[in-house]
Amino acid sequence: MAFEIKREKEITIVEAKRILESKRELNELQRRTLDYASKFSKLDPEAAEELARRMAEKFELERGVVVQIVNCMPESMEEIRTFLGRERILPTATVRGILELLNEYRKT
């Protein structure tokens, strides 16, 4: 089965789950992806998108970095720094702000 790429956009795990759940028929790879997304989704779709938008705007982070942070929901500043890479050294106050924003959305 050949697929045509119409556009590319980094999406969160929960967005992938929502898309796959809307499909009537899934191939084997899509079923496995849905299973993975169901197990590892940490937020509901609306909260994940809102968190990603707020994080990108407030901290001026690239979409790909934001998506990875939202997918993993790191619990410490050290964990957050692993997503930023060497090219983006952020002040401690900024990383703390990211952690505080994540904590607002964290499921209890």
CNS distance restraints for C-alpha pairs under 8 A (distance, minus, plus):
assign (resid  10 and name CA) (resid  63 and name CA) 6.83 0.50 0.50
assign (resid  10 and name CA) (resid  64 and name CA) 5.90 0.50 0.50
assign (resid  10 and name CA) (resid  67 and name CA) 6.81 0.50 0.50
assign (resid  11 and name CA) (resid  15 and name CA) 5.95 0.50 0.50
assign (resid  11 and name CA) (resid  16 and name CA) 6.65 0.50 0.50
assign (resid  11 and name CA) (resid  67 and name CA) 6.34 0.50 0.50
assign (resid  12 and name CA) (resid  16 and name CA) 6.40 0.50 0.50
assign (resid  12 and name CA) (resid  48 and name CA) 7.38 0.50 0.50
assign (resid  12 and name CA) (resid  67 and name CA) 5.38 0.50 0.50
assign (resid  12 and name CA) (resid  68 and name CA) 7.40 0.50 0.50
assign (resid  12 and name CA) (resid  70 and name CA) 6.98 0.50 0.50
assign (resid  12 and name CA) (resid  71 and name CA) 5.86 0.50 0.50
assign (resid  13 and name CA) (resid  17 and name CA) 6.20 0.50 0.50
assign (resid  13 and name CA) (resid  37 and name CA) 5.57 0.50 0.50
assign (resid  13 and name CA) (resid  40 and name CA) 7.54 0.50 0.50
assign (resid  13 and name CA) (resid  41 and name CA) 6.00 0.50 0.50
assign (resid  13 and name CA) (resid  71 and name CA) 6.00 0.50 0.50
assign (resid  14 and name CA) (resid  18 and name CA) 6.21 0.50 0.50
assign (resid  14 and name CA) (resid  37 and name CA) 6.44 0.50 0.50
assign (resid  14 and name CA) (resid  38 and name CA) 7.88 0.50 0.50
assign (resid  14 and name CA) (resid  41 and name CA) 5.31 0.50 0.50
assign (resid  14 and name CA) (resid  42 and name CA) 7.56 0.50 0.50
assign (resid  14 and name CA) (resid  43 and name CA) 6.91 0.50 0.50
assign (resid  14 and name CA) (resid  44 and name CA) 6.69 0.50 0.50
assign (resid  14 and name CA) (resid  45 and name CA) 5.60 0.50 0.50
assign (resid  14 and name CA) (resid  48 and name CA) 7.22 0.50 0.50
assign (resid  14 and name CA) (resid  71 and name CA) 7.91 0.50 0.50
assign (resid  15 and name CA) (resid  19 and name CA) 6.25 0.50 0.50
assign (resid  15 and name CA) (resid  45 and name CA) 5.95 0.50 0.50
assign (resid  16 and name CA) (resid  20 and name CA) 6.13 0.50 0.50
assign (resid  16 and name CA) (resid  34 and name CA) 7.59 0.50 0.50
assign (resid  16 and name CA) (resid  37 and name CA) 7.06 0.50 0.50
assign (resid  17 and name CA) (resid  21 and name CA) 6.02 0.50 0.50
assign (resid  17 and name CA) (resid  33 and name CA) 7.90 0.50 0.50
assign (resid  17 and name CA) (resid  34 and name CA) 5.59 0.50 0.50
assign (resid  17 and name CA) (resid  37 and name CA) 5.41 0.50 0.50
assign (resid  17 and name CA) (resid  38 and name CA) 6.61 0.50 0.50
assign (resid  18 and name CA) (resid  22 and name CA) 6.39 0.50 0.50
assign (resid  18 and name CA) (resid  45 and name CA) 7.26 0.50 0.50
assign (resid  19 and name CA) (resid  23 and name CA) 6.91 0.50 0.50
assign (resid  20 and name CA) (resid  26 and name CA) 7.64 0.50 0.50
assign (resid  20 and name CA) (resid  30 and name CA) 7.05 0.50 0.50
assign (resid  20 and name CA) (resid  34 and name CA) 6.24 0.50 0.50
assign (resid  21 and name CA) (resid  34 and name CA) 7.44 0.50 0.50
assign (resid  26 and name CA) (resid  30 and name CA) 5.46 0.50 0.50
assign (resid  26 and name CA) (resid  31 and name CA) 5.83 0.50 0.50
assign (resid  27 and name CA) (resid  31 and name CA) 6.18 0.50 0.50
assign (resid  28 and name CA) (resid  32 and name CA) 6.24 0.50 0.50
assign (resid  29 and name CA) (resid  33 and name CA) 6.09 0.50 0.50
assign (resid  30 and name CA) (resid  34 and name CA) 6.05 0.50 0.50
assign (resid  31 and name CA) (resid  35 and name CA) 6.16 0.50 0.50
assign (resid  32 and name CA) (resid  36 and name CA) 6.18 0.50 0.50
assign (resid  33 and name CA) (resid  37 and name CA) 6.05 0.50 0.50
assign (resid  34 and name CA) (resid  38 and name CA) 5.98 0.50 0.50
assign (resid  35 and name CA) (resid  39 and name CA) 6.33 0.50 0.50
assign (resid  36 and name CA) (resid  40 and name CA) 6.18 0.50 0.50
assign (resid  37 and name CA) (resid  41 and name CA) 5.54 0.50 0.50
assign (resid  41 and name CA) (resid  71 and name CA) 7.22 0.50 0.50
assign (resid  42 and name CA) (resid  71 and name CA) 7.13 0.50 0.50
assign (resid  42 and name CA) (resid  72 and name CA) 7.84 0.50 0.50
assign (resid  42 and name CA) (resid  73 and name CA) 7.53 0.50 0.50
assign (resid  42 and name CA) (resid 106 and name CA) 7.87 0.50 0.50
assign (resid  42 and name CA) (resid 107 and name CA) 7.37 0.50 0.50
assign (resid  43 and name CA) (resid  47 and name CA) 6.15 0.50 0.50
assign (resid  43 and name CA) (resid  48 and name CA) 5.68 0.50 0.50
assign (resid  43 and name CA) (resid 105 and name CA) 7.67 0.50 0.50
assign (resid  43 and name CA) (resid 106 and name CA) 7.57 0.50 0.50
assign (resid  43 and name CA) (resid 107 and name CA) 7.18 0.50 0.50
assign (resid  44 and name CA) (resid  48 and name CA) 6.14 0.50 0.50
assign (resid  45 and name CA) (resid  49 and name CA) 6.21 0.50 0.50
assign (resid  46 and name CA) (resid  50 and name CA) 6.11 0.50 0.50
assign (resid  47 and name CA) (resid  51 and name CA) 5.93 0.50 0.50
assign (resid  47 and name CA) (resid 105 and name CA) 7.10 0.50 0.50
assign (resid  48 and name CA) (resid  52 and name CA) 6.07 0.50 0.50
assign (resid  48 and name CA) (resid  70 and name CA) 6.77 0.50 0.50
assign (resid  49 and name CA) (resid  53 and name CA) 6.09 0.50 0.50
assign (resid  50 and name CA) (resid  54 and name CA) 6.08 0.50 0.50
assign (resid  51 and name CA) (resid  55 and name CA) 5.97 0.50 0.50
assign (resid  51 and name CA) (resid  70 and name CA) 7.39 0.50 0.50
assign (resid  51 and name CA) (resid 101 and name CA) 7.78 0.50 0.50
assign (resid  51 and name CA) (resid 102 and name CA) 7.59 0.50 0.50
assign (resid  51 and name CA) (resid 105 and name CA) 7.32 0.50 0.50
assign (resid  52 and name CA) (resid  56 and name CA) 6.07 0.50 0.50
assign (resid  52 and name CA) (resid  63 and name CA) 7.83 0.50 0.50
assign (resid  52 and name CA) (resid  66 and name CA) 5.90 0.50 0.50
assign (resid  52 and name CA) (resid  67 and name CA) 6.63 0.50 0.50
assign (resid  52 and name CA) (resid  70 and name CA) 6.62 0.50 0.50
assign (resid  53 and name CA) (resid  57 and name CA) 6.16 0.50 0.50
assign (resid  54 and name CA) (resid  58 and name CA) 5.85 0.50 0.50
assign (resid  55 and name CA) (resid  59 and name CA) 5.73 0.50 0.50
assign (resid  55 and name CA) (resid  60 and name CA) 7.40 0.50 0.50
assign (resid  55 and name CA) (resid  61 and name CA) 7.14 0.50 0.50
assign (resid  55 and name CA) (resid  66 and name CA) 6.81 0.50 0.50
assign (resid  55 and name CA) (resid  98 and name CA) 7.09 0.50 0.50
assign (resid  55 and name CA) (resid 101 and name CA) 7.56 0.50 0.50
assign (resid  56 and name CA) (resid  60 and name CA) 5.02 0.50 0.50
assign (resid  56 and name CA) (resid  61 and name CA) 4.84 0.50 0.50
assign (resid  56 and name CA) (resid  62 and name CA) 6.56 0.50 0.50
assign (resid  56 and name CA) (resid  63 and name CA) 6.70 0.50 0.50
assign (resid  56 and name CA) (resid  66 and name CA) 6.45 0.50 0.50
assign (resid  57 and name CA) (resid  61 and name CA) 7.42 0.50 0.50
assign (resid  59 and name CA) (resid  94 and name CA) 7.28 0.50 0.50
assign (resid  59 and name CA) (resid  98 and name CA) 7.67 0.50 0.50
assign (resid  61 and name CA) (resid  65 and name CA) 6.58 0.50 0.50
assign (resid  61 and name CA) (resid  66 and name CA) 6.40 0.50 0.50
assign (resid  62 and name CA) (resid  66 and name CA) 6.31 0.50 0.50
assign (resid  63 and name CA) (resid  67 and name CA) 6.05 0.50 0.50
assign (resid  64 and name CA) (resid  68 and name CA) 6.39 0.50 0.50
assign (resid  65 and name CA) (resid  69 and name CA) 6.27 0.50 0.50
assign (resid  65 and name CA) (resid  83 and name CA) 6.44 0.50 0.50
assign (resid  65 and name CA) (resid  84 and name CA) 6.81 0.50 0.50
assign (resid  66 and name CA) (resid  70 and name CA) 6.10 0.50 0.50
assign (resid  67 and name CA) (resid  71 and name CA) 6.00 0.50 0.50
assign (resid  68 and name CA) (resid  72 and name CA) 6.27 0.50 0.50
assign (resid  68 and name CA) (resid  83 and name CA) 7.14 0.50 0.50
assign (resid  69 and name CA) (resid  73 and name CA) 5.63 0.50 0.50
assign (resid  69 and name CA) (resid  74 and name CA) 6.70 0.50 0.50
assign (resid  69 and name CA) (resid  80 and name CA) 7.06 0.50 0.50
assign (resid  69 and name CA) (resid  83 and name CA) 6.75 0.50 0.50
assign (resid  70 and name CA) (resid 102 and name CA) 7.89 0.50 0.50
assign (resid  73 and name CA) (resid 102 and name CA) 6.64 0.50 0.50
assign (resid  73 and name CA) (resid 106 and name CA) 7.61 0.50 0.50
assign (resid  74 and name CA) (resid  79 and name CA) 5.55 0.50 0.50
assign (resid  74 and name CA) (resid  80 and name CA) 5.88 0.50 0.50
assign (resid  74 and name CA) (resid  99 and name CA) 7.72 0.50 0.50
assign (resid  74 and name CA) (resid 102 and name CA) 7.92 0.50 0.50
assign (resid  75 and name CA) (resid  79 and name CA) 6.75 0.50 0.50
assign (resid  75 and name CA) (resid  80 and name CA) 7.76 0.50 0.50
assign (resid  75 and name CA) (resid  99 and name CA) 7.06 0.50 0.50
assign (resid  76 and name CA) (resid  80 and name CA) 6.44 0.50 0.50
assign (resid  76 and name CA) (resid  99 and name CA) 6.83 0.50 0.50
assign (resid  77 and name CA) (resid  81 and name CA) 6.25 0.50 0.50
assign (resid  77 and name CA) (resid  95 and name CA) 6.04 0.50 0.50
assign (resid  77 and name CA) (resid  96 and name CA) 6.36 0.50 0.50
assign (resid  77 and name CA) (resid  99 and name CA) 6.55 0.50 0.50
assign (resid  78 and name CA) (resid  82 and name CA) 6.71 0.50 0.50
assign (resid  79 and name CA) (resid  83 and name CA) 7.35 0.50 0.50
assign (resid  80 and name CA) (resid  84 and name CA) 6.96 0.50 0.50
assign (resid  80 and name CA) (resid  95 and name CA) 7.05 0.50 0.50
assign (resid  80 and name CA) (resid  99 and name CA) 7.60 0.50 0.50
assign (resid  81 and name CA) (resid  85 and name CA) 7.03 0.50 0.50
assign (resid  81 and name CA) (resid  95 and name CA) 7.44 0.50 0.50
assign (resid  84 and name CA) (resid  88 and name CA) 5.60 0.50 0.50
assign (resid  84 and name CA) (resid  89 and name CA) 7.19 0.50 0.50
assign (resid  85 and name CA) (resid  89 and name CA) 7.52 0.50 0.50
assign (resid  90 and name CA) (resid  94 and name CA) 6.26 0.50 0.50
assign (resid  90 and name CA) (resid  95 and name CA) 6.59 0.50 0.50
assign (resid  91 and name CA) (resid  95 and name CA) 6.54 0.50 0.50
assign (resid  92 and name CA) (resid  96 and name CA) 6.03 0.50 0.50
assign (resid  93 and name CA) (resid  97 and name CA) 6.12 0.50 0.50
assign (resid  94 and name CA) (resid  98 and name CA) 6.34 0.50 0.50
assign (resid  95 and name CA) (resid  99 and name CA) 6.33 0.50 0.50
assign (resid  96 and name CA) (resid 100 and name CA) 6.19 0.50 0.50
assign (resid  97 and name CA) (resid 101 and name CA) 6.18 0.50 0.50
assign (resid  98 and name CA) (resid 102 and name CA) 6.21 0.50 0.50
assign (resid  99 and name CA) (resid 103 and name CA) 6.16 0.50 0.50
assign (resid 100 and name CA) (resid 104 and name CA) 6.50 0.50 0.50
assign (resid 101 and name CA) (resid 105 and name CA) 7.05 0.50 0.50
assign (resid 102 and name CA) (resid 106 and name CA) 6.15 0.50 0.50
